Amino acid sequence: MPESPSIWLQWVDALPEPGVLLIILLAFILGGLIKGTLGVGLPLVAVPLMSLVIPAPNAIALMAVPVLMSNFWQAVDSGTAKAHAVRFTPLIIAVMITTLLTVPLTLSLSMRALNVLVASAVLIAVFLMVFQPKVALSRRQEKWGGPIVGALAGIMGGVSSMAGPLIISFLLALKLPREVFIGSISVIYLFAMVPLYASLAWHGRLGGFEAAASLVGLIPMFLGMRLGKSLRQHLSEVAFRRVLFWFLGFLSLMLMFK
């Protein structure tokens, strides 16, 4: 019992300044808002925004619980998670391996270099979302294309936690039915994020404080998702995407010159 106060004080000391805390809170709300409106984009918005005020690896770590829980729920809810995991096993293995290899290299870089990498990942994601490739892949092409996409997505995910855009583009090219697409992306993304957060924990970037803060982050995230769901009924998705892309582009430039 006498150790409790000291542990409590350590956690209080670990809290960021009020201004920084406000930016982190805003990042969770905006990330949830985007996800509630478009169905994707939680780390795409939250990670670069938080990286303006805290180290990029810490920003990625704070997204652990919201990202894992949302994708786990979607995977289970699909009812066919096992079938999706079997179909995309080559892609999943590739993304897990390259994620594990990329994270240690990423953590060895300077904060300046990490900010540039995160900003670059955001710009790549925006490019893929704006210019979605109109390509149709066959099941034969899927077999050799999956590992390549998985390897590239793992590198991008290990740097920024944003493996999703490359995988989404690949699945869109397969012309999957809507429910199969949702079930597949959630299963793949879940497997992609587990090695990322496990590696961050192993290297001391995802400890008890970050995990607890990430858990608390579910509250503003879900608040943002509710707002996004309401906004979706009153705002053109085209207009919303345009504003989002300009915002992300501006955010990327701020990160690059931070």
C-alpha positions in Angstrom: 0.0 0.0 0.0 2.7 2.6 0.7 3.9 2.4 -2.9 0.5 3.5 -4.3 1.0 7.3 -3.8 4.4 7.2 -5.5 3.0 5.3 -8.5 0.1 7.8 -8.7 2.6 10.7 -8.6 4.6 9.1 -11.4 1.5 8.9 -13.6 0.5 12.5 -12.7 4.0 13.7 -13.7 3.8 11.8 -16.9 0.7 13.8 -18.0 1.5 16.3 -20.7 1.0 20.1 -20.5 -2.7 21.3 -20.7 -2.1 22.6 -24.2 -0.6 19.3 -25.4 -3.4 17.4 -23.7 -6.0 19.5 -25.6 -4.4 18.7 -28.9 -4.3 14.9 -28.1 -8.0 15.1 -27.1 -8.8 17.0 -30.3 -6.9 14.3 -32.3 -9.1 11.5 -30.8 -12.3 13.4 -31.5 -11.3 14.4 -35.1 -10.1 10.8 -35.8 -13.4 9.5 -34.6 -15.3 12.2 -36.6 -13.6 11.1 -39.8 -14.2 7.4 -39.1 -17.8 8.0 -38.3 -18.3 10.0 -41.4 -16.2 8.0 -44.0 -15.9 4.7 -42.2 -12.1 4.8 -42.3 -9.3 7.2 -41.4 -8.9 7.1 -37.6 -5.0 6.9 -37.4 -4.7 8.8 -40.7 -6.0 12.0 -38.9 -5.1 11.3 -35.2 -1.4 10.2 -35.6 -0.1 13.2 -37.6 -2.1 15.7 -35.5 -0.7 14.3 -32.2 2.8 14.1 -33.8 2.8 17.9 -33.8 3.1 18.0 -30.0 4.5 14.6 -29.0 7.0 12.1 -30.5 5.5 10.2 -33.4 6.1 6.7 -31.8 4.1 7.9 -28.7 1.3 9.2 -31.0 1.2 5.8 -32.7 1.2 4.0 -29.3 -1.8 6.1 -28.0 -3.9 4.7 -30.9 -3.4 1.1 -29.8 -6.6 0.4 -28.0 -9.0 2.3 -30.3 -7.5 0.8 -33.5 -7.3 -2.8 -32.2 -10.7 -2.8 -30.6 -12.5 -1.3 -33.6 -10.9 -3.8 -36.0 -11.4 -6.8 -33.7 -15.1 -6.0 -33.3 -15.5 -5.6 -37.1 -13.6 -8.9 -37.7 -15.8 -10.8 -35.3 -19.0 -9.1 -36.5 -18.2 -10.2 -40.1 -18.8 -13.9 -39.0 -16.3 -15.1 -41.6 -13.0 -13.9 -40.1 -11.4 -17.3 -40.5 -12.2 -17.5 -44.2 -10.8 -14.1 -44.8 -7.6 -14.8 -42.8 -7.0 -18.0 -44.8 -7.6 -16.3 -48.2 -5.2 -13.5 -47.4 -2.6 -15.4 -45.5 0.3 -14.5 -47.9 -0.5 -10.8 -47.5 -0.9 -11.1 -43.7 2.4 -12.9 -43.3 4.2 -10.3 -45.4 2.7 -7.3 -43.6 3.5 -8.8 -40.2 7.2 -9.6 -41.1 7.9 -6.2 -42.6 6.2 -4.4 -39.8 8.4 -6.2 -37.2 11.5 -5.4 -39.3 10.5 -1.7 -39.8 9.6 -0.6 -36.3 13.1 -1.1 -34.8 14.7 0.8 -37.7 12.1 3.6 -37.3 12.7 4.0 -33.6 16.4 4.4 -34.3 15.8 7.5 -36.4 15.7 11.1 -35.2 12.4 12.8 -34.3 12.9 15.1 -37.3 13.2 12.1 -39.7 10.2 10.4 -38.1 8.1 13.4 -38.6 9.0 13.6 -42.3 8.2 9.8 -42.7 4.8 10.2 -41.0 4.1 13.2 -43.1 5.1 11.4 -46.3 2.9 8.4 -45.3 -0.1 10.8 -44.9 0.6 12.3 -48.3 0.8 8.8 -49.9 -2.5 7.8 -48.2 -4.2 11.0 -49.5 -2.9 10.4 -53.0 -4.3 6.8 -52.9 -7.7 8.0 -51.6 -7.9 10.8 -54.2 -6.7 8.8 -57.2 -8.0 5.4 -56.4 -6.6 3.1 -59.1 -9.3 1.7 -61.4 -7.6 -1.7 -61.7 -9.3 -5.1 -61.6 -7.2 -8.0 -60.4 -7.9 -11.7 -60.9 -7.6 -14.4 -58.3 -4.3 -15.5 -60.0 -2.9 -11.9 -59.8 -4.1 -11.8 -56.2 -1.8 -14.7 -55.2 1.4 -12.9 -56.2 0.2 -9.4 -55.7 -0.9 -10.0 -52.1 2.6 -10.5 -50.6 4.0 -7.5 -52.5 1.2 -5.2 -51.2 1.6 -6.7 -47.7 5.3 -6.0 -47.6 4.8 -2.4 -48.7 1.9 -1.9 -46.3 4.0 -3.3 -43.5 6.8 -0.8 -44.1 4.3 2.0 -44.3 2.5 0.7 -41.1 5.8 0.3 -39.2 6.7 3.9 -39.9 3.3 5.6 -39.3 0.6 2.9 -38.3 -1.1 3.7 -41.6 -0.9 0.4 -43.5 -4.6 0.7 -44.4 -4.5 2.8 -47.7 -2.4 0.3 -49.6 -4.4 -2.6 -48.5 -7.7 -0.9 -49.2 -6.5 -0.1 -52.8 -5.6 -3.7 -53.3 -8.9 -5.0 -52.0 -10.8 -2.5 -54.1 -9.0 -3.8 -57.2 -10.3 -7.3 -56.3 -13.9 -6.1 -56.7 -15.0 -7.7 -53.4 -18.6 -7.5 -52.3 -19.2 -4.9 -49.6 -19.5 -7.3 -46.7 -16.5 -9.4 -47.8 -14.5 -6.2 -48.2 -15.3 -5.0 -44.7 -14.6 -8.4 -43.1 -11.3 -8.8 -45.1 -9.9 -5.3 -44.3 -10.7 -5.6 -40.6 -9.0 -9.0 -40.3 -5.9 -8.0 -42.3 -5.6 -4.7 -40.5 -6.0 -6.4 -37.1 -3.1 -8.7 -37.9 -1.1 -5.8 -39.3 -1.5 -3.7 -36.1 -0.7 -6.5 -33.5 3.0 -6.8 -34.4 3.2 -3.0 -34.6 2.0 -2.5 -31.0 3.8 -5.6 -29.7 7.0 -4.2 -31.1 6.4 -0.8 -29.6 5.8 -2.4 -26.2 8.9 -4.5 -26.5 11.0 -1.4 -27.2 9.4 0.5 -24.3 7.3 2.9 -26.4 3.9 1.3 -25.2 4.0 1.0 -21.5 1.3 1.1 -18.8 0.7 4.9 -19.0 0.4 4.8 -22.8 -2.0 1.8 -22.7 -4.2 3.5 -20.0 -4.2 6.8 -22.0 -5.1 4.8 -25.1 -8.0 3.2 -23.3 -9.3 6.6 -22.1 -9.0 7.8 -25.7 -11.9 5.5 -26.5 -14.3 8.0 -25.0 -13.5 11.1 -27.2 -13.1 8.8 -30.2 -16.6 7.4 -29.8 -17.9 10.9 -29.2 -16.3 11.9 -32.5 -17.8 8.9 -34.3 -21.3 9.8 -33.1 -20.8 13.3 -34.4 -19.5 12.0 -37.6 -22.5 9.7 -38.0 -24.8 12.7 -37.6 -22.7 14.8 -39.9 -22.8 12.2 -42.6 -26.6 12.8 -43.0 -26.2 16.5 -43.6 -23.0 16.9 -45.5 -21.9 15.8 -49.0 -19.2 13.2 -48.8 -17.5 14.8 -51.8 -17.3 18.1 -49.9 -16.2 16.5 -46.7 -13.4 14.5 -48.4 -12.2 17.7 -50.1 -11.9 19.5 -46.8 -10.3 16.4 -45.2 -7.6 16.2 -48.0 -6.7 19.9 -47.7 -6.5 19.5 -43.9 -4.2 16.5 -44.1 -2.0 18.2 -46.7 -1.6 21.2 -44.4 -0.9 18.9 -41.5 1.7 17.1 -43.4 3.5 20.3 -44.3 3.5 21.4 -40.7 5.0 18.1 -39.7 7.7 18.3 -42.3 8.8 21.7 -41.2 8.3 21.2 -37.5 
